[in-house]
Amino acid sequence: MSFTAEQIATVLNGTIEGDPSVVVNNFSKIEEGKPGSLTFLANPKYTHYIYTTNASIVLVNNDFISDQPIKATLIRCYNAYAALAILLDMVEKTKPQKVGIEPMSYISETAKVGNNTYVGAFAYIGDNAKVGDGTKLYPQTYVGDNVAIGDNTIIYPGVKIYAGCTIGNNCILHAGAVIGSDGFGFAPEDGVFKKIPQMGIVAIEDDVEIGANTTIDRAVMDATIIHKGVKLDNLIQIAHNVEVGENTVMAAQVGISGSTKVGKNCMFGGQVGLGGHISIGDNANIGAQSGIISNIKPDAKILGSPAIPVRDFFKSSVVFPKLPEMYKQIAQLQKEIELLKSNQNK
């Protein structure tokens, strides 16, 4: 499909600088822009590309100031990156949507499947499961007994949802995600580890996205809870009885130990590791590869392992390479002090 700059600006409530009739039918990165494509500028590091890009339309923030001529038509928006997301979502919704139940899928006689759903080949829906209107279950998905899935949720191939778990509306679960596997619970007894039955569930609220091969363990009792709007990247491990607050985002390979509580609007970099039975305050920002072993206050920005405030970490990182030389200097000073003491005693 093709759109003019004028049509796009209307959708985004943006302001046009340039030719309002220019037409685009594709997207591109700003450094690889081609005629007929739309791109965006949100990161100042890429500003120099706006003067050389061959893209026909560039989305920019309202406060962007150019210091050279620009051949592309600009559309000024409150937030260029968010505006791009709106356009991508609009185009995605124009694609043909799968509907219906494919042969070789299994749906229990006691399961309830809503209207306008899609159930792909080799999908399995267990006893008393509920699947909402407009939800899509791609091939080889497993929906266990008594699972409840809301409306307009997408379950991609190979996702496994264990018995009793709940998934909200407008969620996306990417390929290979496992929801409701047993928590890592074992009790030492007579020299062996005896398994503790995991009797709870996983409860995922609305508008949650879960990345490929991410695993979320069921609770020992009650529920492991992923609140509304949470976004989890690929290869994340969420242990039993964890609670993740609304609109928190986590990058790949984050690991959270059992019974830890994460607040609202937090941001975790890749490979962050959290110990068990701790709490992370609202709006905390935790840098990549940080190791967290104690409670974190709201609005904290921390980094390192064990993690410390970001400014302290960067100050310390300047010192780290100098430690060997500093050690030699301290050793030499100790010798000189001992020599001075010895001479003083004489």
QUIJOGI-V904018 format. One line per field, one symbol per residue. ss: DSSP state (A for helix, B for strand, O for the rest). psi: psi as a letter, one per 30 degrees, with the letter a starting at -180 (. if undefined). A space follows every 10 residues. Layout:
ss = ???
psi = ???
This chain:
ss = OOBBAAAAAA AAOOBBBOOO OOBBOBBOOA AAOOOOBBBB BOOAAAAAAA AOOOOOBBBB BOOOOOOOOO OOBBBBBOOA AAAAAAAAAA AAAAOOOOOB BOOOOBBOOO OBBOOOOBBO OOOBBOOOOB BOOOOBBOOO OBBOOOOBBO OOOBBOOOOB BOOOOBBOOO OBBOOOOBBB BOOOOBBBBO OBBBBOOOOO BBBBOOOOBB OOOOBBBOOO OOBBBBOOOO BBOOOOBBOO OOBBOOOOBB OOOOBBOOOO BBOOOOBBOO OOBBOOOOBB OOOOBBOOOO BBOOOBOOOO BBBBBOBBBA AAAAAAAAAA OOAAAAAAAA AAAAAAAAAA AAAAAO
psi = kkkleeeeee efhlkkjbjf fkklglllke fgklkglkal jekffgefff ffkgkekkkl legkkkglkk flkkjkleje eeeeeeeeee eefflkkkkl jllglkjkff lkkalhlkjl kglkjakglk klkgkkjlkg lkjlkgkkka khkkjlkgkk jlkflkkakh lkjlkfkkjg lklijkkkjh gljkkjkjfa akjkalhkkk lkgkkjklle lbkkkjlkgk jkalhkjjlk glkklkgkkk lkgkkklkgk kkalhlkklk gkkkllhlkk lkgkjjlkgk kjglkklkgk jllljkklke eeeeeefeee ffeeeeeeee eeeeeeeeee eeeee.
